[in-house]
Amino acid sequence: MQHFSLVYDLCRAALAGDKTLGAQSSRKLRDALAGSGDTEDADDAELLSRLIQAATGKSRKPVVHFVQSDTPAGES
């Protein structure tokens, strides 16, 4: 996994209930995704930005909640 250390920090912050560390780690992951040059990563970075803004009370847009599908990719 390309950004495992950042995901690890996020999990650690979430489990410890540390909002400051969680926000800081989320920003680092967002910045890494935004700088990757991949369109899908840029979209993920935008979603993280919205999540961070919602958590800090600065959001104007709703946060998107994902539900994992049981259908494999490419199948309907």
Secondary structure as UniProt FT lines:
FT   TURN            2..3
FT   HELIX           4..16
FT   HELIX           19..34
FT   TURN            35..36
FT   HELIX           39..55
FT   TURN            56..57
FT   TURN            73..74
//
